Amino acid sequence: MGNERWSRRKFVSRAGKTAGAAFLGLSFADFLAACGTSTSGTSGSGKLEIFSWWTGPGEKDGLAEMFKIYTKKYPSVTITNSVVAGGAGSTAKAVLATRMQGGNPPDSFQVHAGQELISSWVKASKMEPITSIWNSEGWDSKIPKDLKDIVSSNGDVWSVPVNVHRGNALWYNKKLLDSKSVNPPQSAEDMTSALSQLKAKGITTPLALASKGGNWQVQMLLENNILASGGADFYKNVMSGKASFTDSKVTQALTWIKQWLPYANSDSSAIDWDEADNRLIAGTAVFHIMGDWAKGDFTSKNWVPNTDFGAVPSPGTTGKYMIVCDTFGLPKGAKDRDNAVGWLKVCGSQEGQAAFNPKKGSIPARTDVPASLFDAIAQQFMAEFKTDTLVPSSAHGSATPPNFASGVNDEMGQFLQNKDVTKTASNLQKLSDEFLKTA
Ligand code: GAL
């Protein structure tokens, strides 16, 4: 098990307090076996492998903060940061799948709350429930029930939310927008008009668009626009197979994207989300519709919220919050299981979330992290999260199963080329028939 050194030291140091008599009655082998089945937390030495796709500015900094906290608590554990680049896990998810199927899981991995975990690795019986950790850490009183419900199934909890990202945000270069005397758009029609005004005023590609890594960024435009055209109930219905993608609300959502595309850079397939952010910083684009990991990116590049850049809900979605929630779970067969339990506790802790989220761009999943630690935009999002209508993202794994999201990604890649609203809506409905009705 590789944890002997610490286990002995730690146990002996504790023995005088509580467990000495019990230790005296055990053989060393019994003692080691007992350590190996501990559910109470890290064994304190050995390794810990954490798997994620957080390589971008802001996100890697947030992760590093949590590693610091872990290392402070467990200085003898060596952390391996297994990161696979590619926004939204475009490559990481495939690498993870190979490892999970090959019986070689990391000790803990980043996964979106909900379907991305429940309909895949939980269903395949590859995860351990973390219900007992959830209860012993008292997270019921700290993490909203809505989030707990998303990470639960069959009476068990399967992962711990470390944050809440907002998927429906429009970021803008504030100085540039102000200099062109254009207001941040509120509605989809405002957006089209703002893009046209900016182009007339000399910015040829005012909309920064990334689609590298499978078009998940375009899928975000789609889901945000469906939320705008149809409202929260329609959005939830269409994402659960109860309403049709051929509905006029979906064709409206696609039509808006089609209207915006002529204002976007033509090299979207060559750039990922953080490079699209860079277009705003360089002043070659004004707008980027992206989750608030963009804010973590901007601030890590010393761009100041509400001075250099601003944010509004993506067009037409004021009062609604598209939840993108990152969590960590416990795969069966984790080689350093006890250390992974300690990691999950850091992820769910006040200290962990207070250090991670200001850098990551997200707001904490816990309700007791002081808002004063966050920038003005995050503070506004924290307030809106409490009053807005919450909906789960499909592009980021919570609302729909992975096979549906991946089909939609491909379809949106086609849409960038053919811009055929009717055909795309009908193909999306085929994906719904195949993957949502049976989910
Ligand atoms: C999302 C994830 C975020 C951020 C983003 C870009 O799927 O939830 O935490 O990493 O991808 O990579």
Boltz pocket constraint, residues with backbone or C-beta under 6 A from the ligand:
constraints:
  - pocket:
      binder: B
      contacts: [[A, 53], [A, 54], [A, 59], [A, 86], [A, 87], [A, 88], [A, 89], [A, 112], [A, 165], [A, 273], [A, 293], [A, 324], [A, 325], [A, 326], [A, 395], [A, 396]]
      max_distance: 6.0
